[in-house]
Amino acid sequence: MTITNSRSGTNVHEIAEGIFRINTPADIAGGFSFNQYLIVDDASLLFHTGLKKLFPLVREAVESVMPVSKLGYIAFSHFEADECGSLNEWLASAPDSIPVCSQVAAMVSVNDIADRPALALADGETLALGLHEMKWMDAPHLPHGWETGYLMEYRTNTLLCGDLFTQGGDGKIPLTEADILEPSEAFRQMNDYFSHSANAAALIDKLANESPTTLACMHGSAWSGNGAALLRSLGARFASA
């Protein structure tokens, strides 16, 4: 793990081949963290921009791995400040980059606020970065936002799973094999951020069918193991609620 800013504690760690987790601890909600994921390839992709106020820290972290100007895509799960608050700052810093989001996100928000039009991916559509191939999966209201979706990366079987399995704390362990279901469920019970969609369990099963072996969580540690089983365990919590 590399500390890129000693004052904030922002750090970078490679969690899978060519996939780097950028983590910034935050003194909110009794301890929290914000993660972005950088996939380095012929056309590199950043998933989650971070809050607008975090842009200098995240930019510094990306620059420790590759030139920011060479970014090809700026992607995010849904329209929220920590997902895309600094989108236009990234588009300015990487002049050839393109926003990537769901078709719904592009329609209702992104093509209005972004300085360049979005690449609006349909459910199941793929995006080749070079060695890494991404697949967009619509997941409306999971956990919140009509426009929500996730990216599955097939070279390393990594699911960029956004707010799923959100854990409190500073996320100081970059990648863990320990249980994250119970800590994330405790956080969910304390901060009810799920939409309670009737389709949640089916959408979880859709993600589980991709058989990820790494879960790139936006808050807390990334996770390594049988992702399908862990996702279905989460889905069972919805079914029993």
Secondary structure, 3 states (H helix, E strand, C coil): CEEEECCCCEEEEEEECCEEEEEEEECCCCCEEEEEEEECCCCEEEECCCCHHHHHHHHHHHHCCCCHHHEEEEECCCCCHHHHCCHHHHHHHCCCCEEEEEHHHHHHHHHHHCCCCCEEECCCCEEECCCCEEEEEECCCCCCCCCCEEEEECCCCEEEEECCCCCCCCCCCCEECCCCHHHHHHHHHHCCCCCCCCCHHHHHHHHHCCCCCEEEECCCCEEECCHHHHHHHHHHHHHHC
